């Protein structure tokens, strides 16, 4: 069990990514967030897997997303349902006081760049682009 505060503190914000290992959009896109973590290594990057530990381990090995911590929300998806998640990946940038600063479902390069800049702002930083220029601009989750 984790409290929201324990996952974020002492950072000013944390990034949560809800994903499913067999989701093609999660597979190709979450690795772009590694660029954000390289730019702001103290940003907690919390994965919330909709799979069990074995499937999640395979996903991480195959796709290389570098989470600070992985939580599990397998079927019947209690946390995902509580958050109103209709598709994955779902991203939430949450402030230290629990306010959702940015959120979106699926993948949009424009939103992910906005999310990166907001994350940098929370840490008093300026960073460059996190999504490669040859990456898709949008994909449904």
VENBELSUL-V588021 format. One record per residue. N is the residue number from 1. RES is the residue in three letters. PHI is phi in whole degrees, 0 to 359 (999 if undefined). OMEGA is omega in whole degrees, 0 to 359 (* if undefined). NEAR is the number of other C-alpha atoms within 8 Angstrom. Layout:
n: (N	N)
res: (RES	RES)
phi: (PHI	PHI)
omega: (OMEGA	OMEGA)
near: (NEAR	NEAR)
This chain:
n: (1	2	3	4	5	6	7	8	9	10	11	12	13	14	15	16	17	18	19	20	21	22	23	24	25	26	27	28	29	30	31	32	33	34	35	36	37	38	39	40	41	42	43	44	45	46	47	48	49	50	51	52	53	54	55	56	57	58	59	60	61	62	63	64	65	66	67	68	69	70	71	72	73	74	75	76	77	78	79	80	81	82	83	84	85	86	87	88	89	90	91	92	93	94	95	96	97	98	99	100	101	102	103	104	105	106	107	108	109	110	111	112	113	114	115	116	117	118	119	120	121	122	123	124	125	126	127	128	129	130	131	132	133	134	135	136	137	138	139	140	141)
res: (UNK	UNK	UNK	UNK	UNK	UNK	UNK	UNK	UNK	UNK	UNK	UNK	UNK	UNK	UNK	UNK	UNK	UNK	UNK	UNK	UNK	UNK	UNK	UNK	UNK	UNK	UNK	UNK	UNK	UNK	UNK	UNK	UNK	UNK	UNK	UNK	UNK	UNK	UNK	UNK	UNK	UNK	UNK	UNK	UNK	UNK	UNK	UNK	UNK	UNK	UNK	UNK	UNK	UNK	UNK	UNK	UNK	UNK	UNK	UNK	UNK	UNK	UNK	UNK	UNK	UNK	UNK	UNK	UNK	UNK	UNK	UNK	UNK	UNK	UNK	UNK	UNK	UNK	UNK	UNK	UNK	UNK	UNK	UNK	UNK	UNK	UNK	UNK	UNK	UNK	UNK	UNK	UNK	UNK	UNK	UNK	UNK	UNK	UNK	UNK	UNK	UNK	UNK	UNK	UNK	UNK	UNK	UNK	UNK	UNK	UNK	UNK	UNK	UNK	UNK	UNK	UNK	UNK	UNK	UNK	UNK	UNK	UNK	UNK	UNK	UNK	UNK	UNK	UNK	UNK	UNK	UNK	UNK	UNK	UNK	UNK	UNK	UNK	UNK	UNK	UNK)
phi: (999	227	267	303	300	291	282	264	300	265	292	285	198	221	252	249	232	269	215	231	297	266	276	302	291	299	299	275	267	299	297	297	289	301	296	293	293	295	284	227	297	274	286	297	242	258	270	239	273	270	236	280	298	293	297	294	300	298	301	296	293	284	249	74	289	253	277	288	204	240	252	241	223	288	313	262	58	300	294	302	296	297	274	73	282	259	204	236	290	239	245	223	263	241	285	300	267	93	282	282	275	210	202	194	244	80	227	221	304	297	293	297	292	298	300	298	293	295	299	299	301	298	259	67	237	237	226	274	295	253	259	302	296	267	283	303	273	199	202	289	266)
omega: (178	171	178	180	181	179	184	187	8	181	178	180	176	178	177	178	176	185	175	188	180	179	180	180	175	183	186	191	186	179	177	180	173	178	177	180	175	181	181	185	180	175	176	181	188	174	174	185	175	180	176	185	182	178	180	178	177	179	183	178	183	188	170	176	186	177	172	183	176	174	183	178	182	178	27	172	183	181	180	178	180	179	180	183	180	177	182	0	175	183	177	170	187	179	179	179	176	179	175	182	179	174	178	177	182	183	173	180	181	179	182	176	177	178	179	181	177	177	179	179	180	181	179	183	168	181	177	181	177	182	179	182	180	180	173	180	184	172	176	178	*)
near: (2	5	6	7	9	7	9	13	9	5	10	10	15	15	12	13	12	13	13	11	12	6	10	7	13	14	12	8	9	10	12	10	10	10	10	11	11	7	7	9	8	6	11	13	13	13	13	12	15	13	12	10	7	6	9	11	8	8	11	10	7	6	9	8	9	8	9	8	7	9	8	10	14	10	7	5	9	9	7	10	8	7	6	6	10	5	8	14	15	14	12	12	14	14	12	13	6	8	7	9	8	10	9	9	12	12	14	9	10	7	9	11	11	8	10	12	10	9	11	12	9	9	9	6	7	7	8	4	7	11	10	7	4	4	6	6	7	7	9	6	12)
